[in-house]
Amino acid sequence: SRINIGELTSGSQIYVKGTSGSININGLNGKGFLEMTSGDINVTTYSDDLKVKTTSGDINISYQSPAIVNETIFETNSGEINLQILGNLSFILRIYDTSGNYRDGRNIWFEYFGNSFSNPLIVNSGSKYLTIKSNSDISISLIK
C-alpha cells in the first residue's frame, strides 16, 4: 500500500507503521515516527522531532528544520539513506552500522566533507544528535 500525506500542521503528530509499500509526506510540521518493514519513506520536514525506520527500503529526507532539539534518527537495514539539510544546521552526526558500530567513510558521502570525516562529527558547533544506522549507502547534501 502507499500512504501520501500533503501537509501536517504545526503541533501535529503522526505515527505510521506498515509492512510494505511507501510513505510520502510533503510537509511535516510536527512529531513523526515512521516505520516500514519493506518500502521507501520520503519526507519533507520542517520539524525537528523525527524518527524513521525501514528494514528494506530507501529513506529520503529533506530536513528543512533550522534546528535539532530532540535526537533525530534514520535507520535502515538494507536501503539507501539520502538526507538533505540546511547549510547552517548545527548537530552532532553519528553514523552506525546495524550492529551498533561506528562506520568509516566507505559508502558515505557528506557534502561538507566528502567521505573523509571523523565519526562522530560535530557540525556547526552542534550539541544535539542526528543519528543514522545503516549498512548501505548514505548521502548527505545541502538544500540549495
N, CA, C and O atoms as a DFTB+ gen file, in Angstrom:
576 C
 N C O
     1  1       0.833      -1.186       0.000
     2  2       0.000       0.000       0.000
     3  2       0.877       1.248       0.000
     4  3       2.074       1.175       0.280
     5  1       0.293       2.356      -0.306
     6  2       1.016       3.618      -0.353
     7  2       0.238       4.648       0.455
     8  3      -0.983       4.758       0.342
     9  1       0.974       5.402       1.276
    10  2       0.367       6.467       2.065
    11  2       0.955       7.783       1.586
    12  3       2.170       7.976       1.637
    13  1       0.105       8.687       1.122
    14  2       0.525      10.012       0.671
    15  2      -0.164      11.057       1.535
    16  3      -1.390      11.092       1.631
    17  1       0.640      11.905       2.162
    18  2       0.107      12.970       3.009
    19  2       0.674      14.282       2.507
    20  3       1.888      14.429       2.368
    21  1      -0.205      15.240       2.236
    22  2       0.234      16.530       1.719
    23  2       0.974      17.347       2.764
    24  3       2.149      17.670       2.585
    25  1       0.292      17.683       3.861
    26  2       0.914      18.510       4.889
    27  2       0.281      18.233       6.237
    28  3      -0.929      18.037       6.342
    29  1       1.116      18.219       7.272
    30  2       0.660      18.111       8.647
    31  2       0.986      19.431       9.338
    32  3       2.117      19.910       9.258
    33  1       0.016      20.012      10.006
    34  2       0.174      21.342      10.574
    35  2       1.040      21.343      11.831
    36  3       1.349      20.298      12.403
    37  1       1.419      22.550      12.237
    38  2       2.269      22.742      13.408
    39  2       1.638      22.105      14.636
    40  3       0.439      22.242      14.875
    41  1       2.457      21.410      15.408
    42  2       1.985      20.767      16.622
    43  2       1.358      19.403      16.384
    44  3       0.952      18.745      17.342
    45  1       1.268      18.964      15.146
    46  2       0.661      17.667      14.857
    47  2       1.627      16.530      15.181
    48  3       2.826      16.745      15.357
    49  1       1.083      15.320      15.255
    50  2       1.885      14.124      15.476
    51  2       1.409      13.054      14.511
    52  3       0.215      12.932      14.239
    53  1       2.363      12.272      13.993
    54  2       1.988      11.169      13.125
    55  2       2.803       9.945      13.514
    56  3       4.009      10.023      13.747
    57  1       2.112       8.815      13.577
    58  2       2.752       7.528      13.828
    59  2       2.223       6.577      12.761
    60  3       1.028       6.287      12.711
    61  1       3.119       6.098      11.915
    62  2       2.723       5.171      10.859
    63  2       3.640       3.973      10.927
    64  3       4.862       4.119      10.949
    65  1       3.050       2.775      10.962
    66  2       3.812       1.538      10.937
    67  2       3.140       0.614       9.939
    68  3       1.943       0.343      10.035
    69  1       3.930       0.126       8.964
    70  2       3.360      -0.729       7.941
    71  2       4.314      -1.843       7.569
    72  3       5.469      -1.858       7.994
    73  1       3.815      -2.785       6.763
    74  2       4.635      -3.912       6.361
    75  2       5.231      -3.732       4.970
    76  3       6.392      -4.082       4.757
    77  1       4.481      -3.203       4.032
    78  2       5.039      -2.996       2.691
    79  2       4.335      -1.819       2.030
    80  3       3.193      -1.491       2.350
    81  1       5.052      -1.193       1.097
    82  2       4.512      -0.028       0.412
    83  2       5.430       1.156       0.592
    84  3       6.642       0.993       0.727
    85  1       4.864       2.344       0.596
    86  2       5.674       3.547       0.768
    87  2       4.904       4.585       1.569
    88  3       3.674       4.596       1.604
    89  1       5.670       5.453       2.208
    90  2       5.120       6.588       2.947
    91  2       5.694       7.842       2.315
    92  3       6.910       7.961       2.164
    93  1       4.829       8.784       1.943
    94  2       5.242      10.058       1.361
    95  2       4.565      11.188       2.124
    96  3       3.338      11.271       2.164
    97  1       5.377      12.064       2.731
    98  2       4.841      13.226       3.443
    99  2       5.523      14.461       2.875
   100  3       6.749      14.571       2.903
   101  1       4.723      15.391       2.360
   102  2       5.279      16.569       1.692
   103  2       5.492      17.764       2.608
   104  3       6.111      18.741       2.188
   105  1       5.007      17.725       3.828
   106  2       5.209      18.843       4.741
   107  2       4.884      18.462       6.164
   108  3       3.742      18.603       6.601
   109  1       5.871      17.979       6.892
   110  2       5.675      17.592       8.287
   111  2       6.072      18.760       9.178
   112  3       7.215      19.217       9.146
   113  1       5.119      19.239       9.972
   114  2       5.366      20.368      10.873
   115  2       5.171      19.971      12.328
   116  3       4.918      20.828      13.174
   117  1       5.283      18.705      12.625
   118  2       5.121      18.203      13.988
   119  2       5.992      16.995      14.204
   120  3       6.975      16.794      13.491
   121  1       5.635      16.181      15.190
   122  2       6.406      14.985      15.511
   123  2       6.052      13.860      14.543
   124  3       4.899      13.704      14.143
   125  1       7.079      13.073      14.172
   126  2       6.818      11.957      13.288
   127  2       7.607      10.728      13.665
   128  3       8.807      10.803      13.926
   129  1       6.918       9.579      13.693
   130  2       7.568       8.285      13.829
   131  2       7.032       7.426      12.703
   132  3       5.845       7.104      12.663
   133  1       7.922       7.054      11.781
   134  2       7.513       6.330      10.585
   135  2       8.322       5.050      10.495
   136  3       9.549       5.079      10.591
   137  1       7.632       3.912      10.308
   138  2       8.331       2.631      10.262
   139  2       7.678       1.735       9.216
   140  3       6.459       1.569       9.196
   141  1       8.515       1.158       8.343
   142  2       8.058       0.206       7.331
   143  2       8.954      -1.026       7.383
   144  3      10.152      -0.915       7.643
   145  1       8.378      -2.191       7.137
   146  2       9.184      -3.397       7.006
   147  2       9.850      -3.417       5.640
   148  3      11.058      -3.632       5.537
   149  1       9.066      -3.194       4.588
   150  2       9.581      -3.195       3.233
   151  2       8.941      -2.056       2.465
   152  3       7.750      -2.103       2.155
   153  1       9.722      -1.038       2.156
   154  2       9.184       0.088       1.408
   155  2       9.961       1.350       1.684
   156  3      10.687       1.453       2.672
   157  1       9.798       2.307       0.798
   158  2      10.515       3.575       0.888
   159  2       9.745       4.566       1.745
   160  3       8.517       4.535       1.818
   161  1      10.503       5.451       2.395
   162  2       9.918       6.530       3.187
   163  2      10.500       7.836       2.666
   164  3      11.717       8.017       2.647
   165  1       9.619       8.752       2.241
   166  2      10.014      10.037       1.665
   167  2       9.327      11.148       2.441
   168  3       8.098      11.202       2.502
   169  1      10.131      12.051       3.045
   170  2       9.562      13.083       3.911
   171  2      10.257      14.418       3.666
   172  3      11.482      14.485       3.575
   173  1       9.466      15.470       3.560
   174  2       9.955      16.837       3.688
   175  2       9.473      17.313       5.048
   176  3       8.270      17.371       5.299
   177  1      10.419      17.659       5.935
   178  2      10.036      18.040       7.292
   179  2      10.547      19.432       7.638
   180  3      11.647      19.828       7.253
   181  1       9.720      20.158       8.372
   182  2      10.073      21.480       8.897
   183  2      10.164      21.403      10.417
   184  3      10.344      22.418      11.089
   185  1      10.040      20.197      10.948
   186  2      10.057      19.950      12.370
   187  2      11.352      19.247      12.743
   188  3      12.048      18.709      11.882
   189  1      11.666      19.255      14.018
   190  2      12.935      18.670      14.467
   191  2      12.747      17.339      15.167
   192  3      13.726      16.774      15.654
   193  1      11.547      16.816      15.241
   194  2      11.284      15.611      16.013
   195  2      10.855      14.491      15.071
   196  3       9.665      14.312      14.810
   197  1      11.837      13.732      14.559
   198  2      11.548      12.740      13.528
   199  2      12.385      11.487      13.742
   200  3      13.595      11.554      13.959
   201  1      11.712      10.344      13.676
   202  2      12.372       9.044      13.712
   203  2      11.812       8.221      12.562
   204  3      10.598       8.067      12.428
   205  1      12.717       7.691      11.726
   206  2      12.319       6.950      10.529
   207  2      13.082       5.636      10.501
   208  3      14.298       5.608      10.691
   209  1      12.346       4.531      10.260
   210  2      12.986       3.223      10.246
   211  2      12.333       2.359       9.168
   212  3      11.110       2.322       9.035
   213  1      13.174       1.667       8.407
   214  2      12.687       0.668       7.464
   215  2      13.670      -0.495       7.447
   216  3      14.882      -0.296       7.528
   217  1      13.143      -1.701       7.341
   218  2      14.018      -2.869       7.273
   219  2      14.632      -2.981       5.885
   220  3      15.841      -3.169       5.747
   221  1      13.800      -2.864       4.863
   222  2      14.256      -2.977       3.490
   223  2      13.582      -1.887       2.661
   224  3      12.446      -2.048       2.217
   225  1      14.280      -0.796       2.462
   226  2      13.729       0.317       1.691
   227  2      14.597       1.538       1.859
   228  3      15.397       1.626       2.791
   229  1      14.435       2.481       0.949
   230  2      15.204       3.721       0.992
   231  2      14.520       4.745       1.891
   232  3      13.299       4.754       2.049
   233  1      15.346       5.601       2.469
   234  2      14.852       6.734       3.252
   235  2      15.347       7.994       2.572
   236  3      16.553       8.185       2.412
   237  1      14.418       8.860       2.168
   238  2      14.737      10.126       1.514
   239  2      14.115      11.246       2.340
   240  3      12.892      11.344       2.443
   241  1      14.965      12.090       2.928
   242  2      14.500      13.135       3.834
   243  2      15.022      14.490       3.370
   244  3      16.218      14.655       3.130
   245  1      14.124      15.448       3.249
   246  2      14.505      16.841       3.088
   247  2      14.236      17.493       4.445
   248  3      13.098      17.826       4.776
   249  1      15.314      17.667       5.226
   250  2      15.218      18.143       6.609
   251  2      15.378      19.655       6.598
   252  3      16.498      20.166       6.602
   253  1      14.255      20.370       6.583
   254  2      14.286      21.811       6.425
   255  2      14.079      22.570       7.729
   256  3      13.856      23.780       7.725
   257  1      14.155      21.852       8.835
   258  2      14.098      22.486      10.138
   259  2      15.416      23.218      10.392
   260  3      16.478      22.711      10.032
   261  1      15.364      24.403      11.005
   262  2      16.601      25.139      11.268
   263  2      17.381      24.623      12.477
   264  3      18.480      25.106      12.748
   265  1      16.825      23.643      13.212
   266  2      17.498      23.164      14.423
   267  2      17.144      21.714      14.692
   268  3      16.143      21.196      14.196
   269  1      17.984      21.071      15.484
   270  2      17.674      19.763      16.038
   271  2      17.567      19.952      17.540
   272  3      18.553      20.272      18.204
   273  1      16.365      19.752      18.076
   274  2      16.135      19.918      19.504
   275  2      16.129      18.558      20.192
   276  3      16.703      18.397      21.269
   277  1      15.480      17.585      19.567
   278  2      15.454      16.211      20.060
   279  2      16.321      15.360      19.132
   280  3      16.544      15.734      17.980
   281  1      16.803      14.238      19.617
   282  2      17.597      13.372      18.751
   283  2      16.753      12.956      17.554
   284  3      15.594      12.568      17.700
   285  1      17.343      13.041      16.384
   286  2      16.700      12.653      15.140
   287  2      17.382      11.387      14.649
   288  3      18.610      11.319      14.601
   289  1      16.577      10.364      14.276
   290  2      17.136       9.057      13.939
   291  2      16.588       8.579      12.601
   292  3      15.383       8.631      12.352
   293  1      17.498       8.112      11.741
   294  2      17.130       7.477      10.479
   295  2      17.813       6.114      10.448
   296  3      19.024       6.019      10.647
   297  1      17.027       5.046      10.196
   298  2      17.582       3.697      10.288
   299  2      17.021       2.801       9.187
   300  3      15.810       2.764       8.965
   301  1      17.906       2.081       8.501
   302  2      17.508       1.064       7.537
   303  2      18.531      -0.061       7.526
   304  3      19.733       0.183       7.636
   305  1      18.055      -1.287       7.393
   306  2      18.971      -2.421       7.299
   307  2      19.552      -2.550       5.904
   308  3      20.763      -2.707       5.749
   309  1      18.712      -2.485       4.896
   310  2      19.198      -2.644       3.526
   311  2      18.465      -1.671       2.604
   312  3      17.565      -2.060       1.859
   313  1      18.851      -0.446       2.665
   314  2      18.307       0.596       1.808
   315  2      19.183       1.818       1.922
   316  3      19.870       2.008       2.927
   317  1      19.164       2.645       0.901
   318  2      19.962       3.868       0.914
   319  2      19.285       4.936       1.765
   320  3      18.063       4.965       1.910
   321  1      20.120       5.813       2.324
   322  2      19.612       6.985       3.038
   323  2      20.127       8.213       2.316
   324  3      21.334       8.398       2.158
   325  1      19.192       9.056       1.877
   326  2      19.518      10.318       1.227
   327  2      18.915      11.435       2.061
   328  3      17.697      11.528       2.213
   329  1      19.779      12.275       2.596
   330  2      19.363      13.326       3.520
   331  2      19.812      14.670       2.974
   332  3      20.984      14.856       2.647
   333  1      18.874      15.607       2.877
   334  2      19.195      16.987       2.527
   335  2      18.976      17.837       3.763
   336  3      17.963      17.700       4.448
   337  1      19.944      18.730       4.052
   338  2      19.866      19.571       5.241
   339  2      20.180      21.018       4.875
   340  3      20.736      21.296       3.813
   341  1      19.815      21.935       5.771
   342  2      20.198      23.344       5.624
   343  2      21.682      23.488       5.951
   344  3      22.193      22.793       6.829
   345  1      22.369      24.375       5.260
   346  2      23.805      24.550       5.449
   347  2      24.208      25.047       6.828
   348  3      25.338      24.820       7.260
   349  1      23.290      25.729       7.532
   350  2      23.632      26.258       8.852
   351  2      23.108      25.387       9.998
   352  3      23.149      25.811      11.153
   353  1      22.624      24.192       9.705
   354  2      22.105      23.297      10.734
   355  2      23.242      22.847      11.655
   356  3      24.302      22.432      11.185
   357  1      23.018      22.931      12.953
   358  2      24.011      22.526      13.958
   359  2      23.601      21.181      14.542
   360  3      22.451      20.994      14.939
   361  1      24.555      20.236      14.594
   362  2      24.247      18.918      15.129
   363  2      25.529      18.119      15.309
   364  3      26.600      18.522      14.858
   365  1      25.399      16.980      15.976
   366  2      26.475      16.003      16.050
   367  2      26.023      14.803      15.225
   368  3      25.025      14.160      15.550
   369  1      26.746      14.511      14.179
   370  2      26.412      13.403      13.295
   371  2      27.049      12.121      13.817
   372  3      28.258      12.060      14.044
   373  1      26.215      11.094      14.004
   374  2      26.703       9.770      14.374
   375  2      26.180       8.791      13.338
   376  3      24.978       8.736      13.075
   377  1      27.099       8.008      12.741
   378  2      26.697       7.019      11.753
   379  2      27.173       5.648      12.215
   380  3      28.368       5.416      12.397
   381  1      26.212       4.744      12.400
   382  2      26.486       3.393      12.876
   383  2      26.100       2.375      11.803
   384  3      25.277       2.656      10.932
   385  1      26.707       1.190      11.880
   386  2      26.166       0.075      11.112
   387  2      25.040      -0.532      11.950
   388  3      24.810      -0.105      13.081
   389  1      24.349      -1.510      11.406
   390  2      23.191      -2.051      12.119
   391  2      23.572      -2.898      13.333
   392  3      22.704      -3.303      14.105
   393  1      24.871      -3.166      13.502
   394  2      25.339      -3.861      14.709
   395  2      25.687      -2.882      15.826
   396  3      26.028      -3.296      16.934
   397  1      25.600      -1.579      15.534
   398  2      25.877      -0.572      16.547
   399  2      27.303      -0.065      16.575
   400  3      27.683       0.646      17.505
   401  1      28.108      -0.416      15.568
   402  2      29.492       0.052      15.491
   403  2      29.576       1.300      14.624
   404  3      28.856       1.420      13.633
   405  1      30.461       2.237      14.999
   406  2      30.675       3.406      14.157
   407  2      31.169       2.967      12.785
   408  3      32.001       2.066      12.680
   409  1      30.658       3.602      11.736
   410  2      31.120       3.309      10.381
   411  2      32.253       4.242       9.995
   412  3      32.363       5.357      10.506
   413  1      33.099       3.766       9.080
   414  2      34.106       4.645       8.498
   415  2      33.465       5.332       7.283
   416  3      32.252       5.240       7.099
   417  1      34.253       6.012       6.463
   418  2      33.715       6.808       5.371
   419  2      33.289       6.046       4.132
   420  3      32.766       6.652       3.197
   421  1      33.494       4.732       4.093
   422  2      33.099       3.965       2.913
   423  2      31.581       4.001       2.708
   424  3      30.812       3.810       3.650
   425  1      31.169       4.247       1.476
   426  2      29.757       4.307       1.084
   427  2      28.983       5.413       1.796
   428  3      27.758       5.363       1.898
   429  1      29.719       6.413       2.288
   430  2      29.094       7.588       2.900
   431  2      29.633       8.822       2.182
   432  3      30.841       8.967       1.997
   433  1      28.725       9.705       1.782
   434  2      29.146      10.953       1.158
   435  2      28.433      12.098       1.868
   436  3      27.206      12.111       1.972
   437  1      29.217      13.061       2.356
   438  2      28.683      14.225       3.072
   439  2      29.211      15.454       2.350
   440  3      30.422      15.652       2.251
   441  1      28.303      16.275       1.848
   442  2      28.694      17.413       1.008
   443  2      29.742      18.298       1.658
   444  3      30.588      18.852       0.956
   445  1      29.716      18.449       2.969
   446  2      30.724      19.249       3.660
   447  2      32.119      18.627       3.546
   448  3      33.112      19.335       3.381
   449  1      32.181      17.292       3.635
   450  2      33.454      16.621       3.862
   451  2      33.778      15.497       2.878
   452  3      34.837      14.882       3.001
   453  1      32.916      15.208       1.915
   454  2      33.134      14.051       1.053
   455  2      32.982      12.791       1.881
   456  3      31.987      12.634       2.589
   457  1      33.960      11.880       1.804
   458  2      33.873      10.676       2.632
   459  2      35.022      10.604       3.634
   460  3      35.385       9.528       4.107
   461  1      35.591      11.783       3.950
   462  2      36.704      11.837       4.894
   463  2      36.307      12.708       6.087
   464  3      36.407      13.934       6.030
   465  1      35.861      12.071       7.157
   466  2      35.449      12.809       8.347
   467  2      35.531      11.888       9.553
   468  3      35.574      10.665       9.413
   469  1      35.553      12.485      10.737
   470  2      35.555      11.696      11.959
   471  2      34.117      11.320      12.316
   472  3      33.175      11.999      11.908
   473  1      33.958      10.272      13.054
   474  2      32.641       9.799      13.448
   475  2      32.699       9.501      14.942
   476  3      33.396       8.564      15.330
   477  1      32.010      10.244      15.798
   478  2      31.015      11.256      15.490
   479  2      31.639      12.569      14.998
   480  3      32.827      12.824      15.198
   481  1      30.816      13.384      14.358
   482  2      31.277      14.628      13.753
   483  2      30.414      15.787      14.250
   484  3      29.194      15.772      14.087
   485  1      31.043      16.781      14.850
   486  2      30.324      17.980      15.292
   487  2      30.243      18.937      14.108
   488  3      31.265      19.313      13.534
   489  1      29.024      19.326      13.748
   490  2      28.787      20.205      12.604
   491  2      28.220      21.526      13.116
   492  3      27.226      21.544      13.843
   493  1      28.853      22.621      12.736
   494  2      28.404      23.977      13.116
   495  2      28.217      24.125      14.624
   496  3      27.247      24.734      15.076
   497  1      29.141      23.569      15.398
   498  2      29.130      23.660      16.873
   499  2      27.871      23.070      17.498
   500  3      27.428      23.531      18.550
   501  1      27.296      22.065      16.866
   502  2      26.057      21.462      17.359
   503  2      26.251      20.647      18.617
   504  3      27.358      20.214      18.934
   505  1      25.137      20.441      19.341
   506  2      25.184      19.648      20.567
   507  2      24.098      18.568      20.600
   508  3      24.089      17.744      21.514
   509  1      23.187      18.553      19.630
   510  2      22.119      17.548      19.569
   511  2      22.445      16.542      18.473
   512  3      23.099      16.879      17.486
   513  1      21.985      15.300      18.652
   514  2      22.394      14.206      17.782
   515  2      21.480      14.024      16.573
   516  3      20.255      14.077      16.675
   517  1      22.113      13.812      15.444
   518  2      21.472      13.287      14.259
   519  2      22.114      11.919      14.049
   520  3      23.293      11.826      13.706
   521  1      21.344      10.873      14.253
   522  2      21.872       9.513      14.249
   523  2      21.374       8.762      13.033
   524  3      20.182       8.768      12.729
   525  1      22.307       8.110      12.336
   526  2      21.981       7.290      11.177
   527  2      22.503       5.887      11.439
   528  3      23.651       5.705      11.843
   529  1      21.640       4.889      11.203
   530  2      22.030       3.484      11.347
   531  2      21.738       2.784      10.030
   532  3      20.585       2.684       9.608
   533  1      22.801       2.298       9.380
   534  2      22.628       1.644       8.086
   535  2      23.907       0.927       7.686
   536  3      25.006       1.337       8.059
   537  1      23.751      -0.147       6.924
   538  2      24.887      -0.823       6.316
   539  2      25.058      -0.411       4.863
   540  3      26.021      -0.824       4.217
   541  1      24.152       0.387       4.342
   542  2      24.121       0.722       2.923
   543  2      24.653       2.132       2.666
   544  3      25.222       2.767       3.555
   545  1      24.459       2.606       1.442
   546  2      24.928       3.929       1.032
   547  2      24.187       5.033       1.774
   548  3      22.980       4.958       2.003
   549  1      24.952       6.064       2.142
   550  2      24.382       7.244       2.819
   551  2      24.899       8.468       2.094
   552  3      26.092       8.582       1.816
   553  1      23.986       9.388       1.787
   554  2      24.350      10.646       1.143
   555  2      23.706      11.789       1.921
   556  3      22.502      11.788       2.179
   557  1      24.550      12.780       2.295
   558  2      24.046      13.971       2.995
   559  2      24.445      15.176       2.151
   560  3      25.629      15.424       1.924
   561  1      23.451      15.913       1.694
   562  2      23.719      17.074       0.844
   563  2      23.014      18.304       1.403
   564  3      22.151      18.202       2.275
   565  1      23.395      19.454       0.888
   566  2      22.830      20.718       1.342
   567  2      21.634      21.114       0.482
   568  3      21.631      20.913      -0.732
   569  1      20.623      21.678       1.131
   570  2      19.474      22.212       0.411
   571  2      19.921      23.518      -0.239
   572  3      20.420      24.416       0.440
   573  1      19.749      23.619      -1.504
   574  2      20.176      24.826      -2.240
   575  2      19.055      25.830      -2.323
   576  3      19.228      26.903      -2.902
